[in-house]
Amino acid sequence: MEIKEIIQKTNAFLAEEFEVSPESITPEAELKATLELDSLDYIDLVVAIENNFGFKVKPEDFQGIVSFQDFYDYVIERVKQKELV
């Protein structure tokens, strides 16, 4: 899967799942603030990632993820790891 395709797919499910404008999802924007995430929303986020990309997410994976770019980098890395298996 291409990086551009991963980012487009990620933005689409985030906008739909968290009911935010796609224009508000930019690489430098803060993930938690933009999506208005609380602790329960992280569960929804984990489920959405697992359903869309087919890999398991651990809560500690979110440590250090602040911006959407951080999130993209994480998803891209995990998708690449999965493709190598």
Distance bins in CASP14 RR format, pairs under 12 A and 6 or more apart:
PFRMAT RR
TARGET T0000
AUTHOR 0000-0000-0000
RMODE 2
METHOD distances of the structure
MODEL  1
1 7 0 0 0 0 0 1 0 0 0 0 0
1 8 0 0 0 0 0 1 0 0 0 0 0
1 9 0 0 0 0 1 0 0 0 0 0 0
1 10 0 0 0 0 0 1 0 0 0 0 0
1 52 0 0 0 0 0 1 0 0 0 0 0
1 53 0 0 0 0 1 0 0 0 0 0 0
1 54 0 0 0 0 0 1 0 0 0 0 0
1 55 0 0 0 0 0 1 0 0 0 0 0
1 75 0 0 0 0 1 0 0 0 0 0 0
1 76 0 0 0 0 1 0 0 0 0 0 0
1 78 0 0 0 0 0 1 0 0 0 0 0
1 79 1 0 1 0 0 0 0 0 0 0 0
1 80 0 0 0 0 1 0 0 0 0 0 0
1 82 0 0 0 0 1 0 0 0 0 0 0
1 83 1 0 0 1 0 0 0 0 0 0 0
2 8 0 0 0 0 1 0 0 0 0 0 0
2 9 0 0 0 0 0 1 0 0 0 0 0
2 76 0 0 0 0 1 0 0 0 0 0 0
2 79 0 0 0 0 1 0 0 0 0 0 0
2 80 0 0 0 0 0 1 0 0 0 0 0
2 83 0 0 0 0 0 1 0 0 0 0 0
3 9 0 0 0 0 0 1 0 0 0 0 0
3 10 0 0 0 0 0 1 0 0 0 0 0
3 27 0 0 0 0 0 1 0 0 0 0 0
3 69 0 0 0 0 0 1 0 0 0 0 0
3 72 0 0 0 0 1 0 0 0 0 0 0
3 73 0 0 0 0 1 0 0 0 0 0 0
3 75 0 0 0 0 1 0 0 0 0 0 0
3 76 1 0 1 0 0 0 0 0 0 0 0
3 77 0 0 0 0 0 1 0 0 0 0 0
3 79 0 0 0 0 1 0 0 0 0 0 0
3 80 0 0 0 0 1 0 0 0 0 0 0
4 10 0 0 0 0 0 1 0 0 0 0 0
4 11 0 0 0 0 0 1 0 0 0 0 0
4 72 0 0 0 0 0 1 0 0 0 0 0
4 76 0 0 0 0 0 1 0 0 0 0 0
5 11 0 0 0 0 0 1 0 0 0 0 0
5 12 0 0 0 0 0 1 0 0 0 0 0
5 52 0 0 0 0 0 1 0 0 0 0 0
5 53 0 0 0 0 0 1 0 0 0 0 0
5 72 0 0 0 0 0 1 0 0 0 0 0
5 75 0 0 0 0 0 1 0 0 0 0 0
5 76 0 0 0 0 0 1 0 0 0 0 0
5 79 0 0 0 0 1 0 0 0 0 0 0
6 12 0 0 0 0 0 1 0 0 0 0 0
6 13 0 0 0 0 0 1 0 0 0 0 0
6 49 0 0 0 0 0 1 0 0 0 0 0
6 52 0 0 0 0 1 0 0 0 0 0 0
6 53 1 0 0 1 0 0 0 0 0 0 0
6 55 0 0 0 0 0 1 0 0 0 0 0
6 71 0 0 0 0 0 1 0 0 0 0 0
6 72 1 0 0 1 0 0 0 0 0 0 0
6 73 0 0 0 0 0 1 0 0 0 0 0
6 74 0 0 0 0 0 1 0 0 0 0 0
6 75 1 0 1 0 0 0 0 0 0 0 0
6 76 1 0 1 0 0 0 0 0 0 0 0
6 77 0 0 0 0 0 1 0 0 0 0 0
6 78 0 0 0 0 1 0 0 0 0 0 0
6 79 1 0 1 0 0 0 0 0 0 0 0
6 80 0 0 0 0 1 0 0 0 0 0 0
6 82 0 0 0 0 0 1 0 0 0 0 0
6 83 0 0 0 0 0 1 0 0 0 0 0
7 13 0 0 0 0 0 1 0 0 0 0 0
7 14 0 0 0 0 0 1 0 0 0 0 0
7 22 0 0 0 0 0 1 0 0 0 0 0
7 25 0 0 0 0 1 0 0 0 0 0 0
7 26 0 0 0 0 0 1 0 0 0 0 0
7 27 0 0 0 0 1 0 0 0 0 0 0
7 68 0 0 0 0 1 0 0 0 0 0 0
7 69 0 0 0 0 1 0 0 0 0 0 0
7 71 0 0 0 0 1 0 0 0 0 0 0
7 72 1 0 1 0 0 0 0 0 0 0 0
7 73 0 0 0 0 0 1 0 0 0 0 0
7 74 0 0 0 0 0 1 0 0 0 0 0
7 75 0 0 0 0 1 0 0 0 0 0 0
7 76 0 0 0 0 1 0 0 0 0 0 0
7 79 0 0 0 0 0 1 0 0 0 0 0
8 14 0 0 0 0 0 1 0 0 0 0 0
8 15 0 0 0 0 0 1 0 0 0 0 0
8 22 0 0 0 0 1 0 0 0 0 0 0
8 25 0 0 0 0 0 1 0 0 0 0 0
8 52 0 0 0 0 0 1 0 0 0 0 0
8 72 0 0 0 0 0 1 0 0 0 0 0
8 75 0 0 0 0 0 1 0 0 0 0 0
9 15 0 0 0 0 0 1 0 0 0 0 0
9 16 0 0 0 0 0 1 0 0 0 0 0
9 48 0 0 0 0 0 1 0 0 0 0 0
9 49 0 0 0 0 0 1 0 0 0 0 0
9 51 0 0 0 0 0 1 0 0 0 0 0
9 52 1 0 0 1 0 0 0 0 0 0 0
9 53 1 0 0 1 0 0 0 0 0 0 0
9 54 0 0 0 0 0 1 0 0 0 0 0
9 72 0 0 0 0 0 1 0 0 0 0 0
9 75 0 0 0 0 1 0 0 0 0 0 0
9 76 0 0 0 0 0 1 0 0 0 0 0
9 79 0 0 0 0 1 0 0 0 0 0 0
10 16 0 0 0 0 0 1 0 0 0 0 0
10 17 0 0 0 0 0 1 0 0 0 0 0
10 18 0 0 0 0 0 1 0 0 0 0 0
10 22 0 0 0 0 0 1 0 0 0 0 0
10 25 0 0 0 0 1 0 0 0 0 0 0
10 27 0 0 0 0 0 1 0 0 0 0 0
10 31 0 0 0 0 0 1 0 0 0 0 0
10 35 0 0 0 0 0 1 0 0 0 0 0
10 45 0 0 0 0 0 1 0 0 0 0 0
10 48 0 0 0 0 1 0 0 0 0 0 0
10 49 0 0 0 0 1 0 0 0 0 0 0
10 52 1 0 0 1 0 0 0 0 0 0 0
10 53 0 0 0 0 1 0 0 0 0 0 0
10 68 0 0 0 0 1 0 0 0 0 0 0
10 69 0 0 0 0 0 1 0 0 0 0 0
10 70 0 0 0 0 0 1 0 0 0 0 0
10 71 1 0 0 1 0 0 0 0 0 0 0
10 72 1 0 0 1 0 0 0 0 0 0 0
10 73 0 0 0 0 0 1 0 0 0 0 0
10 74 0 0 0 0 0 1 0 0 0 0 0
10 75 1 0 1 0 0 0 0 0 0 0 0
10 76 0 0 0 0 1 0 0 0 0 0 0
10 78 0 0 0 0 0 1 0 0 0 0 0
10 79 0 0 0 0 1 0 0 0 0 0 0
11 17 0 0 0 0 0 1 0 0 0 0 0
11 18 0 0 0 0 0 1 0 0 0 0 0
11 20 0 0 0 0 1 0 0 0 0 0 0
11 21 0 0 0 0 0 1 0 0 0 0 0
11 22 1 0 1 0 0 0 0 0 0 0 0
11 23 0 0 0 0 1 0 0 0 0 0 0
11 24 0 0 0 0 0 1 0 0 0 0 0
11 25 1 0 1 0 0 0 0 0 0 0 0
11 26 0 0 0 0 1 0 0 0 0 0 0
11 27 0 0 0 0 0 1 0 0 0 0 0
11 29 0 0 0 0 0 1 0 0 0 0 0
11 31 0 0 0 0 0 1 0 0 0 0 0
11 34 0 0 0 0 0 1 0 0 0 0 0
11 35 0 0 0 0 0 1 0 0 0 0 0
11 48 0 0 0 0 0 1 0 0 0 0 0
11 52 0 0 0 0 0 1 0 0 0 0 0
11 68 0 0 0 0 1 0 0 0 0 0 0
11 71 0 0 0 0 0 1 0 0 0 0 0
11 72 0 0 0 0 1 0 0 0 0 0 0
11 75 0 0 0 0 0 1 0 0 0 0 0
12 18 0 0 0 0 0 1 0 0 0 0 0
12 20 0 0 0 0 0 1 0 0 0 0 0
12 22 1 0 0 1 0 0 0 0 0 0 0
12 25 0 0 0 0 1 0 0 0 0 0 0
12 48 0 0 0 0 0 1 0 0 0 0 0
12 52 0 0 0 0 1 0 0 0 0 0 0
13 19 0 0 0 0 0 1 0 0 0 0 0
13 20 0 0 0 0 0 1 0 0 0 0 0
13 22 0 0 0 0 0 1 0 0 0 0 0
13 25 0 0 0 0 0 1 0 0 0 0 0
13 35 0 0 0 0 0 1 0 0 0 0 0
13 44 0 0 0 0 0 1 0 0 0 0 0
13 45 0 0 0 0 1 0 0 0 0 0 0
13 47 0 0 0 0 0 1 0 0 0 0 0
13 48 1 0 1 0 0 0 0 0 0 0 0
13 49 0 0 0 0 1 0 0 0 0 0 0
13 50 0 0 0 0 0 1 0 0 0 0 0
13 51 0 0 0 0 1 0 0 0 0 0 0
13 52 1 0 1 0 0 0 0 0 0 0 0
13 53 0 0 0 0 1 0 0 0 0 0 0
13 71 0 0 0 0 0 1 0 0 0 0 0
13 75 0 0 0 0 0 1 0 0 0 0 0
14 20 1 0 0 1 0 0 0 0 0 0 0
14 21 0 0 0 0 0 1 0 0 0 0 0
14 22 0 0 0 0 1 0 0 0 0 0 0
14 24 0 0 0 0 1 0 0 0 0 0 0
14 25 1 0 1 0 0 0 0 0 0 0 0
14 26 0 0 0 0 0 1 0 0 0 0 0
14 29 0 0 0 0 0 1 0 0 0 0 0
14 31 0 0 0 0 1 0 0 0 0 0 0
14 34 0 0 0 0 1 0 0 0 0 0 0
14 35 1 0 0 1 0 0 0 0 0 0 0
14 36 0 0 0 0 0 1 0 0 0 0 0
14 37 0 0 0 0 0 1 0 0 0 0 0
14 41 0 0 0 0 0 1 0 0 0 0 0
14 44 0 0 0 0 0 1 0 0 0 0 0
14 45 0 0 0 0 1 0 0 0 0 0 0
14 48 1 0 0 1 0 0 0 0 0 0 0
14 49 0 0 0 0 1 0 0 0 0 0 0
14 52 0 0 0 0 1 0 0 0 0 0 0
14 68 0 0 0 0 1 0 0 0 0 0 0
14 71 0 0 0 0 1 0 0 0 0 0 0
14 72 0 0 0 0 0 1 0 0 0 0 0
14 75 0 0 0 0 0 1 0 0 0 0 0
15 21 1 0 0 1 0 0 0 0 0 0 0
15 22 1 0 1 0 0 0 0 0 0 0 0
15 23 0 0 0 0 1 0 0 0 0 0 0
15 24 0 0 0 0 1 0 0 0 0 0 0
15 25 1 0 0 1 0 0 0 0 0 0 0
15 26 0 0 0 0 0 1 0 0 0 0 0
15 34 0 0 0 0 0 1 0 0 0 0 0
15 35 0 0 0 0 1 0 0 0 0 0 0
15 48 0 0 0 0 0 1 0 0 0 0 0
15 68 0 0 0 0 0 1 0 0 0 0 0
16 22 0 0 0 0 1 0 0 0 0 0 0
16 25 0 0 0 0 0 1 0 0 0 0 0
16 35 0 0 0 0 0 1 0 0 0 0 0
16 44 0 0 0 0 0 1 0 0 0 0 0
16 48 0 0 0 0 1 0 0 0 0 0 0
16 51 0 0 0 0 0 1 0 0 0 0 0
16 52 0 0 0 0 0 1 0 0 0 0 0
17 25 0 0 0 0 0 1 0 0 0 0 0
17 35 0 0 0 0 1 0 0 0 0 0 0
17 36 0 0 0 0 0 1 0 0 0 0 0
17 37 0 0 0 0 0 1 0 0 0 0 0
17 41 0 0 0 0 1 0 0 0 0 0 0
17 42 0 0 0 0 0 1 0 0 0 0 0
17 43 0 0 0 0 0 1 0 0 0 0 0
17 44 1 0 0 1 0 0 0 0 0 0 0
17 45 1 0 0 1 0 0 0 0 0 0 0
17 46 0 0 0 0 0 1 0 0 0 0 0
17 47 0 0 0 0 1 0 0 0 0 0 0
17 48 1 0 1 0 0 0 0 0 0 0 0
17 49 0 0 0 0 0 1 0 0 0 0 0
17 51 0 0 0 0 1 0 0 0 0 0 0
17 52 0 0 0 0 1 0 0 0 0 0 0
18 24 0 0 0 0 1 0 0 0 0 0 0
18 25 0 0 0 0 1 0 0 0 0 0 0
18 31 0 0 0 0 0 1 0 0 0 0 0
18 32 0 0 0 0 0 1 0 0 0 0 0
18 33 0 0 0 0 0 1 0 0 0 0 0
18 34 0 0 0 0 1 0 0 0 0 0 0
18 35 1 0 1 0 0 0 0 0 0 0 0
18 36 1 0 0 1 0 0 0 0 0 0 0
18 37 1 0 0 1 0 0 0 0 0 0 0
18 38 0 0 0 0 0 1 0 0 0 0 0
18 40 0 0 0 0 0 1 0 0 0 0 0
18 41 1 0 0 1 0 0 0 0 0 0 0
18 42 0 0 0 0 0 1 0 0 0 0 0
18 44 1 0 0 1 0 0 0 0 0 0 0
18 45 0 0 0 0 1 0 0 0 0 0 0
18 48 0 0 0 0 1 0 0 0 0 0 0
18 68 0 0 0 0 0 1 0 0 0 0 0
19 25 0 0 0 0 0 1 0 0 0 0 0
19 34 0 0 0 0 0 1 0 0 0 0 0
19 35 0 0 0 0 1 0 0 0 0 0 0
19 36 0 0 0 0 1 0 0 0 0 0 0
19 41 0 0 0 0 0 1 0 0 0 0 0
19 44 0 0 0 0 0 1 0 0 0 0 0
20 26 0 0 0 0 0 1 0 0 0 0 0
20 29 0 0 0 0 1 0 0 0 0 0 0
20 31 0 0 0 0 0 1 0 0 0 0 0
20 33 0 0 0 0 0 1 0 0 0 0 0
20 34 1 0 0 1 0 0 0 0 0 0 0
20 35 1 0 0 1 0 0 0 0 0 0 0
20 36 1 0 0 1 0 0 0 0 0 0 0
20 37 0 0 0 0 0 1 0 0 0 0 0
20 41 0 0 0 0 0 1 0 0 0 0 0
20 68 0 0 0 0 0 1 0 0 0 0 0
21 29 0 0 0 0 0 1 0 0 0 0 0
21 34 0 0 0 0 1 0 0 0 0 0 0
21 35 0 0 0 0 0 1 0 0 0 0 0
22 29 0 0 0 0 0 1 0 0 0 0 0
22 34 0 0 0 0 0 1 0 0 0 0 0
22 68 0 0 0 0 0 1 0 0 0 0 0
23 29 0 0 0 0 0 1 0 0 0 0 0
23 34 0 0 0 0 0 1 0 0 0 0 0
24 30 0 0 0 0 0 1 0 0 0 0 0
24 31 0 0 0 0 0 1 0 0 0 0 0
24 33 0 0 0 0 1 0 0 0 0 0 0
24 34 1 0 1 0 0 0 0 0 0 0 0
24 35 0 0 0 0 1 0 0 0 0 0 0
24 36 0 0 0 0 0 1 0 0 0 0 0
24 68 0 0 0 0 1 0 0 0 0 0 0
25 31 0 0 0 0 1 0 0 0 0 0 0
25 33 0 0 0 0 0 1 0 0 0 0 0
25 34 1 0 0 1 0 0 0 0 0 0 0
25 35 0 0 0 0 1 0 0 0 0 0 0
25 67 0 0 0 0 0 1 0 0 0 0 0
25 68 1 0 1 0 0 0 0 0 0 0 0
25 69 0 0 0 0 0 1 0 0 0 0 0
25 71 0 0 0 0 1 0 0 0 0 0 0
25 72 0 0 0 0 0 1 0 0 0 0 0
26 34 0 0 0 0 1 0 0 0 0 0 0
26 67 0 0 0 0 1 0 0 0 0 0 0
26 68 1 0 0 1 0 0 0 0 0 0 0
26 69 0 0 0 0 1 0 0 0 0 0 0
26 71 0 0 0 0 0 1 0 0 0 0 0
26 72 0 0 0 0 0 1 0 0 0 0 0
27 34 0 0 0 0 0 1 0 0 0 0 0
27 66 0 0 0 0 0 1 0 0 0 0 0
27 67 1 0 0 1 0 0 0 0 0 0 0
27 68 1 0 1 0 0 0 0 0 0 0 0
27 69 1 1 0 0 0 0 0 0 0 0 0
27 70 0 0 0 0 1 0 0 0 0 0 0
27 71 0 0 0 0 1 0 0 0 0 0 0
27 72 1 0 0 1 0 0 0 0 0 0 0
27 73 0 0 0 0 1 0 0 0 0 0 0
28 34 0 0 0 0 0 1 0 0 0 0 0
28 66 0 0 0 0 1 0 0 0 0 0 0
28 67 1 0 1 0 0 0 0 0 0 0 0
28 68 1 0 0 1 0 0 0 0 0 0 0
28 69 1 0 0 1 0 0 0 0 0 0 0
28 70 0 0 0 0 0 1 0 0 0 0 0
28 71 0 0 0 0 0 1 0 0 0 0 0
28 72 0 0 0 0 0 1 0 0 0 0 0
29 35 0 0 0 0 1 0 0 0 0 0 0
29 66 0 0 0 0 1 0 0 0 0 0 0
29 67 1 0 0 1 0 0 0 0 0 0 0
29 68 1 0 1 0 0 0 0 0 0 0 0
29 69 0 0 0 0 1 0 0 0 0 0 0
29 70 0 0 0 0 0 1 0 0 0 0 0
29 71 0 0 0 0 0 1 0 0 0 0 0
29 72 0 0 0 0 0 1 0 0 0 0 0
30 36 0 0 0 0 0 1 0 0 0 0 0
30 37 0 0 0 0 1 0 0 0 0 0 0
30 64 0 0 0 0 0 1 0 0 0 0 0
30 65 0 0 0 0 0 1 0 0 0 0 0
30 66 1 0 0 1 0 0 0 0 0 0 0
30 67 1 0 0 1 0 0 0 0 0 0 0
30 68 0 0 0 0 1 0 0 0 0 0 0
30 69 0 0 0 0 0 1 0 0 0 0 0
30 70 0 0 0 0 1 0 0 0 0 0 0
30 71 0 0 0 0 0 1 0 0 0 0 0
31 37 1 0 0 1 0 0 0 0 0 0 0
31 41 0 0 0 0 0 1 0 0 0 0 0
31 42 0 0 0 0 0 1 0 0 0 0 0
31 45 0 0 0 0 1 0 0 0 0 0 0
31 62 0 0 0 0 1 0 0 0 0 0 0
31 64 0 0 0 0 0 1 0 0 0 0 0
31 65 1 0 0 1 0 0 0 0 0 0 0
31 66 1 0 0 1 0 0 0 0 0 0 0
31 67 1 0 0 1 0 0 0 0 0 0 0
31 68 1 0 1 0 0 0 0 0 0 0 0
31 69 0 0 0 0 1 0 0 0 0 0 0
31 70 1 0 0 1 0 0 0 0 0 0 0
31 71 1 0 1 0 0 0 0 0 0 0 0
31 72 0 0 0 0 1 0 0 0 0 0 0
31 73 0 0 0 0 0 1 0 0 0 0 0
31 74 0 0 0 0 0 1 0 0 0 0 0
31 75 0 0 0 0 0 1 0 0 0 0 0
32 38 0 0 0 0 1 0 0 0 0 0 0
32 39 0 0 0 0 0 1 0 0 0 0 0
32 41 0 0 0 0 1 0 0 0 0 0 0
32 42 0 0 0 0 1 0 0 0 0 0 0
32 45 0 0 0 0 0 1 0 0 0 0 0
32 62 0 0 0 0 1 0 0 0 0 0 0
32 64 0 0 0 0 0 1 0 0 0 0 0
32 65 0 0 0 0 1 0 0 0 0 0 0
32 66 1 0 0 1 0 0 0 0 0 0 0
32 67 0 0 0 0 1 0 0 0 0 0 0
32 68 0 0 0 0 0 1 0 0 0 0 0
32 70 0 0 0 0 0 1 0 0 0 0 0
32 71 0 0 0 0 0 1 0 0 0 0 0
33 66 0 0 0 0 1 0 0 0 0 0 0
33 67 0 0 0 0 0 1 0 0 0 0 0
33 68 0 0 0 0 0 1 0 0 0 0 0
34 41 0 0 0 0 0 1 0 0 0 0 0
34 66 0 0 0 0 0 1 0 0 0 0 0
34 67 0 0 0 0 1 0 0 0 0 0 0
34 68 1 0 0 1 0 0 0 0 0 0 0
34 71 0 0 0 0 0 1 0 0 0 0 0
35 41 1 0 0 1 0 0 0 0 0 0 0
35 42 0 0 0 0 1 0 0 0 0 0 0
35 44 0 0 0 0 1 0 0 0 0 0 0
35 45 1 0 0 1 0 0 0 0 0 0 0
35 48 0 0 0 0 0 1 0 0 0 0 0
35 65 0 0 0 0 0 1 0 0 0 0 0
35 67 0 0 0 0 0 1 0 0 0 0 0
35 68 0 0 0 0 1 0 0 0 0 0 0
35 71 0 0 0 0 1 0 0 0 0 0 0
36 42 0 0 0 0 0 1 0 0 0 0 0
36 44 0 0 0 0 0 1 0 0 0 0 0
36 45 0 0 0 0 0 1 0 0 0 0 0
37 43 0 0 0 0 0 1 0 0 0 0 0
37 44 0 0 0 0 1 0 0 0 0 0 0
37 45 1 0 0 1 0 0 0 0 0 0 0
37 46 0 0 0 0 0 1 0 0 0 0 0
37 48 0 0 0 0 0 1 0 0 0 0 0
37 62 0 0 0 0 1 0 0 0 0 0 0
37 65 0 0 0 0 0 1 0 0 0 0 0
37 66 0 0 0 0 0 1 0 0 0 0 0
37 71 0 0 0 0 0 1 0 0 0 0 0
38 44 0 0 0 0 0 1 0 0 0 0 0
38 45 0 0 0 0 0 1 0 0 0 0 0
39 45 0 0 0 0 0 1 0 0 0 0 0
39 46 0 0 0 0 0 1 0 0 0 0 0
39 59 0 0 0 0 1 0 0 0 0 0 0
39 62 0 0 0 0 0 1 0 0 0 0 0
40 46 0 0 0 0 0 1 0 0 0 0 0
40 47 0 0 0 0 0 1 0 0 0 0 0
41 47 0 0 0 0 0 1 0 0 0 0 0
41 48 0 0 0 0 0 1 0 0 0 0 0
41 62 0 0 0 0 0 1 0 0 0 0 0
42 48 0 0 0 0 0 1 0 0 0 0 0
42 49 0 0 0 0 0 1 0 0 0 0 0
42 57 0 0 0 0 1 0 0 0 0 0 0
42 58 0 0 0 0 0 1 0 0 0 0 0
42 59 1 0 0 1 0 0 0 0 0 0 0
42 60 0 0 0 0 0 1 0 0 0 0 0
42 61 0 0 0 0 0 1 0 0 0 0 0
42 62 1 0 0 1 0 0 0 0 0 0 0
42 63 0 0 0 0 0 1 0 0 0 0 0
42 65 0 0 0 0 0 1 0 0 0 0 0
42 71 0 0 0 0 0 1 0 0 0 0 0
43 49 0 0 0 0 0 1 0 0 0 0 0
43 50 0 0 0 0 0 1 0 0 0 0 0
43 57 0 0 0 0 0 1 0 0 0 0 0
43 59 0 0 0 0 1 0 0 0 0 0 0
43 62 0 0 0 0 0 1 0 0 0 0 0
44 50 0 0 0 0 0 1 0 0 0 0 0
44 51 0 0 0 0 0 1 0 0 0 0 0
44 57 0 0 0 0 0 1 0 0 0 0 0
45 51 0 0 0 0 0 1 0 0 0 0 0
45 52 0 0 0 0 0 1 0 0 0 0 0
45 57 0 0 0 0 1 0 0 0 0 0 0
45 59 0 0 0 0 0 1 0 0 0 0 0
45 61 0 0 0 0 0 1 0 0 0 0 0
45 62 0 0 0 0 1 0 0 0 0 0 0
45 65 0 0 0 0 0 1 0 0 0 0 0
45 71 0 0 0 0 1 0 0 0 0 0 0
45 74 0 0 0 0 0 1 0 0 0 0 0
45 75 0 0 0 0 0 1 0 0 0 0 0
46 52 0 0 0 0 0 1 0 0 0 0 0
46 53 0 0 0 0 0 1 0 0 0 0 0
46 54 0 0 0 0 0 1 0 0 0 0 0
46 55 0 0 0 0 0 1 0 0 0 0 0
46 56 0 0 0 0 1 0 0 0 0 0 0
46 57 1 0 1 0 0 0 0 0 0 0 0
46 58 0 0 0 0 1 0 0 0 0 0 0
46 59 1 0 0 1 0 0 0 0 0 0 0
46 60 0 0 0 0 0 1 0 0 0 0 0
46 61 0 0 0 0 1 0 0 0 0 0 0
46 62 0 0 0 0 1 0 0 0 0 0 0
46 74 0 0 0 0 0 1 0 0 0 0 0
46 75 0 0 0 0 0 1 0 0 0 0 0
47 53 0 0 0 0 0 1 0 0 0 0 0
47 54 0 0 0 0 0 1 0 0 0 0 0
47 56 0 0 0 0 0 1 0 0 0 0 0
47 57 0 0 0 0 1 0 0 0 0 0 0
48 54 0 0 0 0 0 1 0 0 0 0 0
48 57 0 0 0 0 1 0 0 0 0 0 0
48 71 0 0 0 0 0 1 0 0 0 0 0
48 75 0 0 0 0 0 1 0 0 0 0 0
49 55 1 0 0 1 0 0 0 0 0 0 0
49 56 0 0 0 0 1 0 0 0 0 0 0
49 57 1 0 1 0 0 0 0 0 0 0 0
49 58 0 0 0 0 0 1 0 0 0 0 0
49 61 0 0 0 0 1 0 0 0 0 0 0
49 62 0 0 0 0 0 1 0 0 0 0 0
49 65 0 0 0 0 0 1 0 0 0 0 0
49 71 0 0 0 0 1 0 0 0 0 0 0
49 72 0 0 0 0 0 1 0 0 0 0 0
49 74 0 0 0 0 1 0 0 0 0 0 0
49 75 1 0 0 1 0 0 0 0 0 0 0
49 78 0 0 0 0 1 0 0 0 0 0 0
49 79 0 0 0 0 0 1 0 0 0 0 0
49 82 0 0 0 0 0 1 0 0 0 0 0
50 56 1 0 0 1 0 0 0 0 0 0 0
50 57 1 0 0 1 0 0 0 0 0 0 0
50 58 0 0 0 0 0 1 0 0 0 0 0
50 61 0 0 0 0 0 1 0 0 0 0 0
50 75 0 0 0 0 0 1 0 0 0 0 0
50 78 0 0 0 0 0 1 0 0 0 0 0
50 82 0 0 0 0 0 1 0 0 0 0 0
51 57 0 0 0 0 0 1 0 0 0 0 0
52 75 0 0 0 0 1 0 0 0 0 0 0
52 78 0 0 0 0 0 1 0 0 0 0 0
52 79 0 0 0 0 1 0 0 0 0 0 0
53 71 0 0 0 0 0 1 0 0 0 0 0
53 72 0 0 0 0 0 1 0 0 0 0 0
53 74 0 0 0 0 0 1 0 0 0 0 0
53 75 1 0 0 1 0 0 0 0 0 0 0
53 76 0 0 0 0 1 0 0 0 0 0 0
53 77 0 0 0 0 0 1 0 0 0 0 0
53 78 1 0 0 1 0 0 0 0 0 0 0
53 79 1 0 1 0 0 0 0 0 0 0 0
53 80 0 0 0 0 0 1 0 0 0 0 0
53 81 0 0 0 0 0 1 0 0 0 0 0
53 82 1 0 0 1 0 0 0 0 0 0 0
53 83 0 0 0 0 0 1 0 0 0 0 0
54 75 0 0 0 0 0 1 0 0 0 0 0
54 78 0 0 0 0 1 0 0 0 0 0 0
54 79 0 0 0 0 1 0 0 0 0 0 0
54 81 0 0 0 0 0 1 0 0 0 0 0
54 82 1 0 0 1 0 0 0 0 0 0 0
54 83 0 0 0 0 0 1 0 0 0 0 0
54 85 0 0 0 0 0 1 0 0 0 0 0
55 61 0 0 0 0 0 1 0 0 0 0 0
55 74 0 0 0 0 0 1 0 0 0 0 0
55 75 0 0 0 0 1 0 0 0 0 0 0
55 76 0 0 0 0 0 1 0 0 0 0 0
55 77 0 0 0 0 0 1 0 0 0 0 0
55 78 1 0 1 0 0 0 0 0 0 0 0
55 79 1 0 0 1 0 0 0 0 0 0 0
55 80 0 0 0 0 0 1 0 0 0 0 0
55 81 1 0 0 1 0 0 0 0 0 0 0
55 82 1 0 1 0 0 0 0 0 0 0 0
55 83 0 0 0 0 0 1 0 0 0 0 0
55 84 0 0 0 0 0 1 0 0 0 0 0
55 85 0 0 0 0 1 0 0 0 0 0 0
56 78 0 0 0 0 1 0 0 0 0 0 0
56 81 0 0 0 0 0 1 0 0 0 0 0
56 82 0 0 0 0 1 0 0 0 0 0 0
57 65 0 0 0 0 0 1 0 0 0 0 0
57 71 0 0 0 0 0 1 0 0 0 0 0
57 74 0 0 0 0 1 0 0 0 0 0 0
57 75 0 0 0 0 1 0 0 0 0 0 0
57 78 1 0 0 1 0 0 0 0 0 0 0
57 82 0 0 0 0 0 1 0 0 0 0 0
58 74 0 0 0 0 0 1 0 0 0 0 0
58 78 0 0 0 0 0 1 0 0 0 0 0
59 65 0 0 0 0 0 1 0 0 0 0 0
60 74 0 0 0 0 0 1 0 0 0 0 0
61 70 0 0 0 0 0 1 0 0 0 0 0
61 71 0 0 0 0 0 1 0 0 0 0 0
61 73 0 0 0 0 0 1 0 0 0 0 0
61 74 1 0 0 1 0 0 0 0 0 0 0
61 75 0 0 0 0 0 1 0 0 0 0 0
61 77 0 0 0 0 0 1 0 0 0 0 0
61 78 0 0 0 0 1 0 0 0 0 0 0
62 70 0 0 0 0 1 0 0 0 0 0 0
62 71 0 0 0 0 1 0 0 0 0 0 0
62 74 0 0 0 0 1 0 0 0 0 0 0
62 75 0 0 0 0 0 1 0 0 0 0 0
63 70 0 0 0 0 0 1 0 0 0 0 0
63 74 0 0 0 0 0 1 0 0 0 0 0
64 70 1 0 0 1 0 0 0 0 0 0 0
64 71 0 0 0 0 1 0 0 0 0 0 0
64 73 0 0 0 0 0 1 0 0 0 0 0
64 74 0 0 0 0 1 0 0 0 0 0 0
65 71 1 0 1 0 0 0 0 0 0 0 0
65 72 0 0 0 0 1 0 0 0 0 0 0
65 73 0 0 0 0 1 0 0 0 0 0 0
65 74 1 0 1 0 0 0 0 0 0 0 0
65 75 0 0 0 0 1 0 0 0 0 0 0
65 77 0 0 0 0 0 1 0 0 0 0 0
65 78 0 0 0 0 0 1 0 0 0 0 0
66 73 0 0 0 0 0 1 0 0 0 0 0
66 74 0 0 0 0 0 1 0 0 0 0 0
67 73 0 0 0 0 1 0 0 0 0 0 0
67 74 0 0 0 0 0 1 0 0 0 0 0
68 74 0 0 0 0 0 1 0 0 0 0 0
68 75 0 0 0 0 0 1 0 0 0 0 0
69 75 0 0 0 0 0 1 0 0 0 0 0
69 76 0 0 0 0 0 1 0 0 0 0 0
70 76 0 0 0 0 0 1 0 0 0 0 0
70 77 0 0 0 0 0 1 0 0 0 0 0
71 77 0 0 0 0 0 1 0 0 0 0 0
71 78 0 0 0 0 0 1 0 0 0 0 0
72 78 0 0 0 0 0 1 0 0 0 0 0
72 79 0 0 0 0 0 1 0 0 0 0 0
73 79 0 0 0 0 0 1 0 0 0 0 0
73 80 0 0 0 0 0 1 0 0 0 0 0
74 80 0 0 0 0 0 1 0 0 0 0 0
74 81 0 0 0 0 0 1 0 0 0 0 0
75 81 0 0 0 0 0 1 0 0 0 0 0
75 82 0 0 0 0 0 1 0 0 0 0 0
76 82 0 0 0 0 0 1 0 0 0 0 0
76 83 0 0 0 0 0 1 0 0 0 0 0
77 83 0 0 0 0 0 1 0 0 0 0 0
77 84 0 0 0 0 0 1 0 0 0 0 0
78 84 0 0 0 0 0 1 0 0 0 0 0
78 85 0 0 0 0 0 1 0 0 0 0 0
79 85 0 0 0 0 0 1 0 0 0 0 0
END
